[in-house]
Amino acid sequence: MIQAEVERNLLGGEMKYTREQVSELSGIPLERVQKLWVAMGFAADVGSDAAMFTDADVEALRGITSLVDRGIIDPDLEVSVTRALGQSFSRLAEWQLGLLNSHILDRLEHRDPGEPADPHAVAAQATLVAEQMLPTLERLQSYVWRRHLASNAARFLDNRGEEVDSRTLVIGFADMVGYTSLTRRIDITELTELLEYFESTVNNVINQGHGWVIKNVGDEVMFAAEDPADAAAIALALQDAASSTEELPSLRVGLARGEVLVRFGDAYGSVVNIAARLTSSARPGTVLVDSTLADALSGNPKFQLRSLRSLRVRGYSRLKASALRRG
């Protein structure tokens, strides 16, 4: 009952349609509806007679398929695009629910001493907070999304002569040294503070250095840059940021340059693998680069490169690497 009340308020309408009714109302075949529903990240085992869908679900399905029908999205990519959208917003919703939950608990803790925690009071607080937060969060999401579109548009237009999914980039990784052992010695609050400081620091350095963050995965950040000199400067600035504070452990950084498959905001290919291997092989506080990037930086007085012996790493028996320093 409480869950239904919260869901109704968040969804902005009654869950009144079955999947067959959604298919009929949207004009989309049932099999296609089910594929898209699963791709968005929702349960596949919805009973045929379960009223789980709202008017908004019908409109969303029409919106997704209209992009294909108008030729904006290739039919073969419909499910992949929907999956990428679902995964991105799933992570965002997880964070927002944590924010919502902490705010609700904070309000409930201020009830009169001895007053029991009424489940309906929790639902009422959730509804109230959602009504206060959702409009603002929706506007912020739209604003940030449009800002990122504007920021990235110039970069993509500059590369309009290249294949859409294939681009020449420098891929970099930076990870915290000793992270696993560190997590055994600190509590959850300290771990939260560490990850927040790490993500904030590396994001600032990368964005200011004309690169962009591809993703954060715990103790590691994956980033990219188009210009070799920018990528090298970012890597050195990351090391400077880590060495100048006691809040962060030492970092290892690895960079590689070449043709990369760019798909739904992520990057794939041997260049990514090489950058990851170089990162794991780097000593704390150092930056390793592959031979392609070393060649691109050769002759630049801002940087100094020292060739190392070939590395034996997983997947590469003789990986050529150089240590990067300031000139």
N, C-alpha and C positions, 0 to 999 in steps of 0.2 A: 504493500500500500504506500509506504513512505517512498520506496524507490520509484514507483510509478508516478508519484506526485512530483518528485525531483526531475525525473525524465521529461514529464509533460512540460514543466516550466523551462527546462533547458532546450527542448526541441521546438518549443513554441507552438505546439499543437498536439492533438490526440493521435495516438497510434491506433489507427482504425482500418488499415488495409492489410490484406494478405498479400503474399508475393504474386499470386495469380492476378489479383486485382490491380496491383502496381503495374504488372505487365500489360494488362488491358488498358488502364488509364493512360499510361505513357506511350502505348503503341510500340513497345519494344518487346521482342520475343523473350519468353521466360528464361531460356538458357543464357541469353545475353545479360539479362537482368541479374541472374545469379552470379555470373562471372564477374560483373562489375561490383556487385555487393561484396563478394569475397575479396576482390582486389583492393577495395577501400579499407579492408582490414576488419570486417565484421563477420560474425559467426555464420557458417555455412549451413548449420543444422536447424534452420528455422522451419518449423512445421508448416505444411501447406495451408493449414487452417488457422495459423497464428496471426493475429492482427498486430503486426510489429512495425508497420510503416505509416508515415505521415504524408501530408500533401507536399512537404518540403522534399521528402525522398523521391516522390514522383518528379518534381521539378528538377532535382539534381541529376537524375538519370537522363531526363530529356536534355539537360545542358551538356552532359558528357557526350552523349551520342550525337548531338548537333554539331560538335566540333569535328567529328568524323564525317558526318553527312555533308558538311560544307567544305570538306577537303583540307581543313586546317591540320588535322591529325591523321596520319596514315592509319588505316583500319588495323594493320598488324601491330600497331603500337598502342591501341586503345587501352588494353588491359595494363600494359606497362606504365603508361602515363597515369592511369588511375591508381595503380599501386604506389607509385612514387608520391603522388599527392596524399594518399591515405597514410603512408608511413611518416611523412613530414608532419602532418597535422596530428597524428597519434602521439608523437613525442611532445609536440606543443601542448596538446590537451593534458598529457601526463604532468607536465610542469605546472600548468594552470590549475589543475585540480589540487596539486600540492599547496599552491598559494591559497586557493579557496578553502581547503581543509584547515590550514593553520589559522586563517582569519576567523573561521567559524568556531574553532576550539578556543581561540582567544576570547571571543565574545561569550561563549558558554562558561568559561572559567570565572567570569565576573558576575554570574548569577548568585543569588542569596545563598550563604552557607547552609548546607544541609538540604538544599533543594535538589531533588533527584533530576538526573539528566533525562528529560522527557524526549522520547524519540521524535514526537511530533514537533518539539521545540527545535530539534536538530534540523528537521526538514524545513521548518519555517525559516530558520537562520540561513540554510542553504539557498532557499528561494530568494530571500531578501538580498543576500550577498550577490547571487547570480544576477538579479535585476539591476544591482548597482554596478557590477563589474562588466557584464557581457557587452553592453553598448560601447563602453570605453575600450575594451580589449578588441572588439571587432573593428573599431575605427583605427586603433593602433596597428593591427595586423594589416589592414588595407594600406595604411600609410607606409609602413616598413616595406611591404611587398612592392608597392609602386616605386619607392625610393631605390630598392635594389634593382628593379627593372631598368630604371633610368641610369643607374650607375653602371650596370653591365651592358646596356645597349651599345654604347660607343665601342666597347671592347669587341663585341660580336660583329658590329658593322665593319670594324677595321679588318676583320678576318673573313669577310664575306666571300673572298676568292677561294678559301679553303673548304674542304669537305665539312659539312655541318658537325659531324660527330668526331672528326679527326683534327687535332690541332697540335702544333708544336709548342710545348710548354716545359717549364721547369717544375718538377714535382719535389716537394720537400716534406720531411717528417722531423718532428722534434719530440723526444720523449724524456720523461723524468727518470734519472738514474736512481735505482734502489727503491722504486715505488712499491713493489710487492712487500719487501721487508718493512718499509715505512708504515704500510697499512696495518701491520700487526702490532705496532707500538702506539698508534693514536686512535682516539675514539671517533665516532661518527661526526660529531660537531667539528673536530679538528680536520677530518678528512674533507668535509664540505667546504670549510674555509680554504684548504689547500687547493682543491679543484677549482674553486671560484677564482682564487688569485692566479692560478696557472692559466685558466681559460681567458681571464680578463687581460693578463699581461701579453700572452702570445697573440691574441686577437688584435690588440692595439698595435703591436709591433708589425704584424703582417699587413694590416689594413693601411697603416701609415707608410709602409714600404712599397705600396702599389701592387701588393699581392692580394690573395683572397683565401679564406679558410674553406677547405672542402668539407672537413668534418673533424670533430673532437671525439676521441674514443678513450675515455678514462684518463690515463697518464700520457696520452699521445695526441698530437695535433697533426693533421695532414693539410698541406697548403700548396698553392700553385702561384706562379708568376709567369708572365710572358717574356719579360726582358731578363737575360742571364745576370746582368749586373744588379738588377733589383732583387733577384732571388738570393744572390750572394750576400748583398747588404742586409737583407732580412735575416738570413741565417746567423750572421755575425752579431746583429743587433739582438737577436734572441739570446745568444750566449752572454752578451753584455748585460741584458736585463736579468738573467738568472744569477750571474756572478755578483751583481750589485746589491742583492738582497738576501737576507737569511730566510725569507718566507718560502723560497723555492729551493729544491735540490738542484744539483748540477743537471745539465741537459746534454743529450746527444743529438746531433743534427746530421741528416744526410740529404743530399740533393742529386737529382739526375735530370737530364734534358733529352727530349726527343718527342716522337709522335705519340700522342695519347688519345685513347678513346674516351670522349666526354659524354656521359650518359646520365641524364636526370640529376645533374649537379655533382655526380661522382666521377672519378677518373679510373681508368683501367689500362692494363698493358704492361709490357716488360719494363718501361721506364718507372712505373709505380713500384714494381717489385724490386728493381735495382735501388731505388731511393730507400726503400724499407730495409734492404739488406745492408746498405751503407750505414744507416742509422744504428742498426744493432751491432755493427762492427766498430763504430766510432768510440773513442775514449771519452770519458766524461769531460765536458767543457770544450770539445772540439767539433769541427765541421768537416765531413768528408763529401767529396763530389766525384761524379763519374767522369770518364775521359771525354765524353762529348761536351759536357759543361766546362771542363777544364780548358778544352780547345777554344770555346767561345769566350772565356775570360782571359785567355792568354794575351799578354801585351797591355792589359788594363792596369795602369799604375796603382789603382785603388786596392788591388788584391795581390796576394802572394800565394803561389801554389807550390806544394812540395810533393813530388811523385812518391808513392808508396809501393811496396812490393804487392804483387797481385794477391787478392784475397780469395780464400776458398770458403764460399758460403753456399747455403742451400740453393741449388738450382744453377749455380755459376761456379765453375771450377777455377777460373782465372779472371776475376773481376778487377779491372784496373781502377785505381782510386787515387785521389790526391787530397792532401790536407789543405784546407783553405784558411788563410789568415789575411789580415789587413796588410796593404802594401806599405 
